[in-house]
Amino acid sequence: DADVTQTPRNRITKTGKRIMLECSQTKGHDRMYWYRQDPGLGLRLIYYSFDVKDINKGEISDGYSVSRQAQAKFSLSLESAIPNQTALYFCATSVGARQYFGPGTRLTVT
Amino acid sequence: DAKTTQPNSMESNEEEPVHLPCNHSTISGTDYIHWYRQLPSQGPEYVIHGLTSNVNNRMASLAIAEDRKSSTLILHRATLRDAAVYYCILRPSGNTPLVFGKGTRLSVIA
């Protein structure tokens, strides 16, 4: 399986701060994704990238930006964090029909 | 996106089979049926997928109705470790990101 790692695993930040969540994978998959999950709900797509030069907005991209620094790295930024961005964030990669998810980053904005 | 309908929750006894239903009456001919599950405090993980024929793997079986408007994920012998949220997802092609609903929360009773 793809080895998808996310840093940090937990983060508490204040309203208005800029924060970056990082995702790395070691399996050479071209496609990478960022999702957020709110309590009791399914995952919602924020951004996705099919290769280093390809970035696409998902369902809920407002307030977020991404950077695909290399095939293996896909970062999610919150330029000015707000409390309703408190959520669990998942990175994923895919090859063929399957997506592989990281362990998640729990972000709290106070 | 074609939508799926799943029960909010189900309960099963340990070591008994579990049948998790999914309705997708608006499925198109090229939509694949994917199942993922999310164990507590983890990212989702792939379970199985299929197009028209029933599918089996080491984790589960997928039974697809002849008209493809519904499908059933079958866990042949539930264990406590199978307690999770199970998501039924329609995916038009391998390049399309997964779109998650709320899924079915499966509880397994010892």
Interface residues (C-beta under 8 A of the other chain):
Chain A: V4 R31 Y33 Y35 G40 L41 G42 L43 R44 L45 Y48 F50 G58 E59 F90 A92 S94 G96 A97 R98 Q99 Y100 F101 G102 P103 G104
Chain B: Y32 H34 Y36 S41 Q42 G43 P44 E45 Y46 H49 Y87 R91 G94 N95 P97 L98 V99 F100 G101 K102 G103
